[in-house]
Amino acid sequence: MSSAEDFFARAEGLIARLEQLFPAPRSTTIEDGVAWRWRREGGVGRLRAIRQFSAISLDDLQHIEFQRAELERNTRQFLAGLPANNALLWGPRGTGKSSLVKAIFNAHVSAGLRVVEVDRQDLVDLPEIAERLADRPGHYIVFCDDLAFDEHDSTYRALKTVLDGSLAAAPANLLIYATSNRRHLVPERLRDNQDAQAVEGEIHQSEAVEEKISLSERFGLWLSFHPYDQQRYLDIVDHWLAAFGMPGTADPETQRAALQWALLHGSRSGRSAFQFAKDWAGRRALAAGGTA
């Protein structure tokens, strides 16, 4: 190798090492839109506009009237510039948590509500996302869906910092709405409670327990969702069958099929009710020779 080739090879190696030491410049571009997904590409975070939205409305949500009213009230406070809380929606799968957040967005987008969807693995970027949105017009919900952490996952600390734990205040135009199957987001173990102590009649939790519950406690609004009984499940099936222009479960054959669907899927949930209605309406239309 010539001296010139050796020089350039060494220079390229030095540049590669320097690039690892210094972060790539962040992109300040935010695509036009009303809802975005945070994506990291080539070490640079970007807000990518979402072009197609779920069409679910608040009227589509059955048997979660209390949760709906509370989250909508909180959102109206936020849009009015009044104090409002970050919200944690928790409960079993398919009970309407994510659908409620989407429906709230659809109901209030014309009033300036905006949504940024952030995946769990990208929560470390929350402080950067908050900084980018701080001076923009509109009111932003950071939506973290199906949130859960394992015991060794440190990304939840970034979420704790944005919620309440940094010297820098969270922007007034930003709230976090998160959904989870777990109330405390981090798995709780029996051994965590074995170190609890009673001091003068008061229970003092172990440090492990305190660490795990401290994240969920930083959400000011907790909304719990519960499994549906059979009648409520059938009510939801009827709603979606009507939306597809089909008769409801008053028909014995349709009711039997709906209950079998729930049994096979192991869940009487709003999600399985919607999925059944799509399947039933589709197969009936196909049998009748219909087309999309």
C-alpha positions in Angstrom: 0.0 0.0 0.0 1.4 3.4 -1.0 1.8 6.2 1.6 -1.2 8.1 0.1 -3.4 5.0 0.3 -2.3 4.4 3.9 -3.1 8.0 4.8 -6.6 7.9 3.4 -7.3 4.5 5.0 -6.3 5.9 8.4 -8.3 9.0 7.8 -11.5 7.0 7.0 -10.9 4.9 10.1 -10.6 8.1 12.2 -13.8 9.6 10.7 -15.7 6.4 11.4 -14.6 6.5 15.1 -15.6 10.2 15.4 -19.0 9.5 13.9 -19.6 7.0 16.7 -18.6 9.5 19.4 -20.9 12.3 18.1 -24.6 11.8 17.4 -26.0 12.4 14.0 -27.7 15.8 13.6 -31.4 15.5 14.3 -34.0 16.3 11.7 -36.1 19.3 12.5 -38.5 18.6 9.7 -42.1 17.6 10.7 -44.2 16.5 7.8 -47.5 18.3 7.4 -50.4 16.5 9.0 -52.5 16.1 12.1 -51.0 12.8 13.4 -47.5 11.3 13.2 -45.4 8.3 14.0 -42.0 8.8 15.5 -39.5 6.8 13.5 -35.7 6.6 13.9 -33.9 6.1 10.6 -30.1 6.1 10.3 -29.8 7.4 13.8 -32.0 10.4 13.1 -35.5 10.7 14.6 -38.3 12.0 12.4 -42.0 12.6 12.7 -43.7 10.8 9.8 -47.2 11.9 9.0 -50.0 9.3 9.2 -52.2 9.6 6.1 -55.0 7.1 6.8 -56.8 6.9 10.2 -59.0 4.5 12.0 -62.6 5.7 11.4 -63.8 4.7 14.9 -66.1 7.2 16.6 -67.1 7.7 20.3 -70.5 6.4 19.4 -69.0 3.0 18.4 -67.7 2.4 21.9 -70.2 0.4 24.0 -70.3 -0.2 27.8 -67.3 2.0 28.6 -69.3 5.1 29.3 -67.5 6.2 32.4 -64.0 5.8 30.8 -65.2 7.6 27.8 -66.6 10.5 29.7 -63.5 10.9 31.9 -61.0 10.8 29.1 -63.1 13.2 27.0 -63.4 15.6 29.9 -59.7 15.5 30.4 -59.1 16.1 26.7 -61.5 19.0 26.6 -59.7 20.6 29.6 -56.4 20.2 27.7 -57.8 21.8 24.5 -59.2 24.7 26.5 -55.7 25.4 28.0 -56.8 24.3 31.4 -54.9 21.9 33.7 -55.2 18.3 32.5 -53.5 15.0 33.4 -51.5 12.4 31.6 -53.7 9.2 31.4 -53.1 5.5 31.8 -55.7 3.2 30.4 -55.2 -0.3 31.6 -57.0 -3.6 31.5 -57.4 -6.9 29.5 -56.8 -7.0 25.8 -59.6 -6.0 23.4 -61.6 -4.0 26.0 -61.5 -0.7 24.1 -58.4 1.1 25.5 -56.7 1.9 22.2 -60.0 2.5 20.4 -61.0 5.1 22.9 -57.8 7.1 22.3 -58.4 6.9 18.5 -62.0 7.9 18.9 -61.1 10.9 21.1 -58.6 12.0 18.4 -61.3 11.7 15.7 -63.8 13.7 17.8 -61.5 16.6 18.5 -59.0 16.8 15.6 -61.0 19.8 14.2 -60.5 21.6 17.5 -56.7 21.3 17.1 -56.0 18.0 18.8 -52.9 16.3 17.3 -51.4 12.8 18.1 -47.9 11.4 18.0 -47.6 7.7 18.2 -44.4 6.4 19.8 -43.4 2.8 20.1 -42.1 1.4 23.5 -38.6 1.0 22.2 -38.5 4.6 21.1 -39.5 6.1 24.5 -35.9 7.1 25.1 -36.5 9.8 22.5 -39.5 11.3 24.5 -37.5 14.3 25.8 -36.4 15.1 22.2 -40.0 14.7 20.9 -41.3 17.0 23.6 -38.7 19.6 22.8 -39.7 19.6 19.1 -43.4 20.0 19.8 -43.1 22.6 22.6 -43.3 25.7 20.3 -45.6 24.3 17.7 -49.3 25.3 17.4 -51.9 22.8 18.5 -52.3 20.4 21.4 -50.4 17.1 21.2 -51.2 13.7 22.7 -48.2 11.4 22.7 -49.9 8.0 22.3 -48.0 4.9 23.7 -50.0 1.8 22.9 -49.7 -1.6 24.6 -47.1 -0.3 27.0 -45.2 -2.8 29.2 -41.7 -3.2 30.4 -39.6 -6.2 31.5 -37.7 -6.1 34.7 -34.4 -5.1 33.0 -35.8 -2.5 30.6 -34.5 0.9 31.3 -36.5 2.8 28.7 -39.3 3.4 31.1 -37.0 5.9 32.9 -37.3 8.2 30.0 -41.1 8.1 30.3 -40.8 8.8 34.0 -38.7 11.8 33.3 -41.2 13.4 30.9 -44.2 12.5 33.1 -42.8 14.1 36.2 -39.2 13.8 37.2 -37.1 16.4 35.4 -36.0 19.9 36.2 -37.5 20.9 32.8 -41.3 21.2 32.9 -43.2 19.2 30.3 -44.6 21.5 27.5 -48.0 22.9 28.2 -49.2 21.7 24.8 -48.4 18.0 25.4 -50.0 15.1 27.3 -49.2 11.4 27.3 -52.0 8.8 26.9 -50.8 5.3 27.4 -52.5 1.9 27.3 -51.4 -1.3 29.0 -52.5 -4.7 30.1 -50.8 -4.1 33.4 -51.8 -1.5 36.0 -48.2 -0.9 37.1 -46.6 -1.4 33.6 -43.7 -3.5 35.0 -44.2 -7.1 36.1 -44.7 -7.6 39.8 -43.2 -10.6 41.5 -44.0 -12.4 44.8 -40.5 -12.0 45.9 -40.8 -8.2 45.6 -43.3 -8.2 48.5 -41.3 -10.5 50.7 -39.0 -7.6 51.7 -41.9 -5.4 52.8 -41.6 -4.3 56.4 -44.1 -3.3 59.1 -43.0 -0.2 61.0 -45.2 0.9 63.9 -48.2 -0.7 62.2 -47.5 0.8 58.7 -46.5 -1.3 55.7 -43.3 0.0 54.0 -42.9 -1.5 50.6 -39.5 -2.8 49.4 -37.5 -0.6 47.1 -38.3 -3.0 44.2 -42.0 -2.5 44.6 -41.6 1.3 45.0 -39.6 1.4 41.8 -42.2 -0.5 39.9 -45.3 1.4 41.0 -43.6 4.8 40.8 -44.1 4.9 37.0 -47.8 4.4 36.9 -48.3 6.8 39.8 -47.0 9.6 37.6 -50.1 9.3 35.4 -52.7 11.6 37.0 -55.7 9.9 35.4 -56.1 6.1 35.7 -58.9 4.4 33.8 -59.5 0.7 34.3 -61.2 -1.5 31.7 -62.8 -4.9 32.4 -63.9 -8.0 30.5 -67.4 -8.0 29.1 -70.1 -10.4 30.2 -72.0 -12.4 27.6 -74.9 -9.8 27.1 -72.5 -6.9 26.8 -70.5 -8.8 24.2 -73.6 -9.5 22.2 -74.6 -5.8 22.5 -71.3 -4.9 20.8 -71.8 -7.6 18.2 -75.2 -6.1 17.4 -73.7 -2.6 17.1 -71.2 -3.7 14.5 -73.6 -6.0 12.6 -75.9 -3.0 12.3 -73.0 -0.9 11.0 -72.5 -3.6 8.3 -76.2 -3.6 7.5 -76.8 -7.0 8.9 -79.4 -8.4 11.3 -78.4 -8.8 14.9 -78.1 -11.6 17.4 -81.8 -11.8 18.0 -81.5 -14.3 15.2 -80.6 -17.6 17.0 -78.1 -18.7 14.3 -76.3 -15.4 14.4 -76.2 -15.5 18.2 -74.9 -19.0 18.3 -72.1 -18.1 15.8 -71.1 -15.0 17.8 -70.8 -17.0 21.0 -68.8 -19.8 19.3 -66.5 -17.1 17.9 -65.8 -15.8 21.4 -65.2 -19.3 22.7 -62.8 -20.1 19.9 -60.9 -16.8 20.4 -60.8 -17.1 24.1 -62.3 -13.7 24.6 -65.6 -11.9 25.0 -64.1 -8.5 24.0 -65.0 -5.6 21.9 -62.2 -6.6 19.5 -63.5 -10.1 19.0 -67.1 -8.7 18.6 -65.9 -6.5 15.8 -63.9 -9.2 14.2 -66.9 -11.6 14.3 -69.2 -9.0 12.8 -66.7 -8.4 9.9 -66.4 -12.1 9.3 -70.2 -12.8 9.5 -71.1 -9.9 7.3 -68.5 -10.8 4.8 -69.3 -14.5 4.5 -73.1 -13.8 4.2 -72.5 -11.2 1.5 -70.2 -13.6 -0.3 -72.7 -16.4 -0.1 -75.3 -14.0 -1.6 -73.0 -13.3 -4.5 -72.0 -9.8 -3.3 -68.8 -8.0 -4.1 -66.9 -5.2 -2.4 
